[in-house]
Amino acid sequence: IYDNLQSVFQNLFEWMAEQLKETLCLDYEDLRMDAEVLPGNASSLVYPFLSLVINLNVATLAHRDKQDKSLCVVLAVGEFDGGELCLYEPGLALG
C-alpha cells in the first residue's frame, strides 16, 4: 500500500510541500525539522509532514485534530454527494 501511494501521489505530495514552503515558510521549517530527524534515517512519504491518514467513505461530527503540530492539509479525492468540509477557524465550508 505504501509503495502504491508513493507511486500514485508522489508528484502531488512534492508539489504540496513546495506550495507550503513558498506560502507558509515558517510552518514549513518547523515541520521540516522533525521530519528530518526520524529514527533510522526514515523518510516521510508526505514530507514535511510526519503522517498520512486515509479516510474511506467517512462522515464525522465536527472535531479537531489535536495532535497536529501546527497545521494539516486536507486532500479530498473523489466525487462526492452531499455534505461539506467545514473549516471552522477560517470560516469556510467547501462542498
C-alpha positions, 0 to 999 in steps of 0.5 A: 500500500505504501509503495502504491501511494508513493507511486500514485501521489508522489508528484502531488505530495512534492508539489504540496510541500513546495506550495507550503514552503513558498506560502507558509515558510515558517510552518514549513521549517518547523515541520521540516525539522522533525521530519528530518530527524526520524529514527533510522534515517526514515523518510516521510512519504508526505514530507514535511509532514510526519503522517498520512491518514486515509479516510474511506467513505467517512462522515464525522461530527465536527472535531479537531485534530489535536495532535497536529503540530501546527497545521494539516492539509486536507486532500479530498479525492473523489466525487462526492454527494452531499455534505461539506468540509467545514473549516471552522477557524477560517470560516469556510465550508467547501462542498 
